[in-house]
């Protein structure tokens, strides 16, 4: 009973999540005083629909409810019958479309065809002093004229075999503007229950428009397996099953980062340059409590203790269209023989998520992860223990187990070089198979291939084939190694988080 109560309390501390939920919108800073009041009133207006995603209003569609659109691109081919307020949004009104309500647009774009019918009043202020910041769990309307605000928020609690329960908070302070510069301060702290230690850090930022310069220091726990399993999913997996699919190391680091947003809208692109000093330390895996304890705990991969002084550069791209979505992150790191650095190397990392509308109402998803020493550069690692021609252990990753190659043991293959590609072809099975509470099922055809290795220990790629019968929060999965379909297979039944519907999918359908 105590174990079950602990599990319930942990889940209660996690933020609520549901597939159709719209990301919350917060207002920060100060812009025009009169417009600030109007924005706050709009956010409190429960009678307005809130839209934060790119939307196509088709030729035969009519939207009658009043809208508040934040940071999205709207393409109108049908009818807008209600009033519309928008911040940081772009409206494209096609020929033969109709706008019957009033339009109030701040810090965005209003592009209406001369052949469209606009009978309502349009108040368009593209240069209003506001910007919209995009985050995975929220949108922030930020007044850019004189931000002065203190924001306090808890950090999402985590749970793993190294730190136990990690819980903390963050404070962000927006200081008075310096001309067109917007300064800010941040501080955060996290308590690690299993180690009995407090981690944290602080940072200062100067922002101007879409460009920001940030410097900070921190002590934290890092993982290179974020691409395999996210924080929340891994925490729930360990809490209930005692299975942790990631490795960890501790760092003390200082950095300076220059970041520039190149475009916003349906395609969001950012580039960044970072200088960093990082001191790494190995952490030991322990046996924090879990609902169903394993017989043994997988050892945590060690780090090459020492300092890395490096220059990093990277870019991120998120692009959403009616028929596809993609997210790409790429980064390179050059470790220099400077500032008492113990290692010199050059590495890269690329993550790609792709989803598209396939045949009929089917969906094709492809995820890829690639990392390793940068081709064409000296692959030696100064002062690394063990084999030469590799990156330090704190830059390694692995494949094997749930999330990668299901028929192999967790982290069966580790190395500084990793290539992994997984594809899923989803076929919605229709309303006749709808199950109460679980929704309409989807049949996913699965294929995964990849490997992790080093220059001195090369391995052949392995692959898995299978299928998954997935409902809203539960699934049945059968995966096999094609080299031994009858003798090397993995069958599992489990629960999962509801999956967000893509633009071409019915949000109320099989999710």
Secondary structure, DSSP 8 states (H G I E B T S, - for coil): -HHHHHHHHHHHHS----TT---EEEEEEES-HHHHHHHHHHHH-TTSEEE-S-EEE-TT-EE-S-EEEES-EEEESSEE-S-EEEES-EEEE-TT-EE-S-EEEESSEEEE-TTSEE-S-EEEETT-SEEEEE-SSEEEEEEES---EEEEEE---EEETTTEEEEEEEEEEE---BTTBEEEEEEEEEEETTTTEEEEEEEEEEEETTEEEEEEEEEEEE-S-TTTS-HHHHHHHHHHH-------EEEEEEEEEEEEEEE-SSEEEEEEEEEEEEEEEE--------SS--SS---------EEEEEEEEEEEEEEEETTEEEEEEEEEEEEES-TT-S--EEEEEEEEEEEEE-STT-EEEEEEEEEEE-TTS----TT-SSSSSS--GGG-EEE-STTS-TTS-TT-EEESEEEEEEEEEEEE--GGG-BTTTBS-EEEEEEEEEEEE-SSS----EEEEEEEEE-SSEEEEEEE-TTSTTTSEEEEEEE-------TTS-TTS--
